[in-house]
Amino acid sequence: MSTELSIHSQIKINKESGLVLPERDRYFSERANFGDELIENLDKRYTIDVLSSGFLMNQTTLKAVFKKVCGKSIASYMKDYRMKKAAEILKESDMLLFDVAGTVGRSSQSKFSQAFKESYGVVPNRCRQEQMLASFKRQ
């Protein structure tokens, strides 16, 4: 006999957001800001195995719950976050692209540029140039 409760008895209403989550999903979202765990050190790569051990869930459950709570897969979430952080760095600093790539967890500048272009439609250098031009025009 399964020790897992039926889905009807697992559902709780999160009064703050109005979001209805099964008990295990609510546990997951309340354990920690799960996204924060992943983004504290962008230069580190966490495997699904390490993450599932850290959150005491099997890999399948971890992936399903993460997607339900965050709205996308762990890999998509991390890629989007890394590229957003890279865009901020490009806008706010004159850091070399190689260093920006390393800061957001990419060991290869070319793979970083490719991922950035997939996310924003332009390569990082072009993004920085466009931001500089826009800033110059506002002055």
C-alpha angles and dihedrals in degrees: 000000000000118000090208115106121237115269090249093059093044096059116103128172117237100220095201098057101017087233116148112218134169112251095257091051091050089050089052095050092046097045092079136319090285093199089056090057090057098042102044091091109022092180089066124082116214119202121220087244093057092045094048091050091049093052095039094238133119115252096254093052092045092054094045095046094044090053092048094048099039100029097236142052120283091250093050092046092051095045092050092046093048092050092047090051090047091052090052092050091048090051097045103037146032092231114152115259091241089057093045089052091051093046092057095044103266117128093190121062091203093053089046091052091048093050091046091052091050089054101040106019093240135073117255095255091053091048091053091047092050091049091049091050092049090049091048092050091053092056 
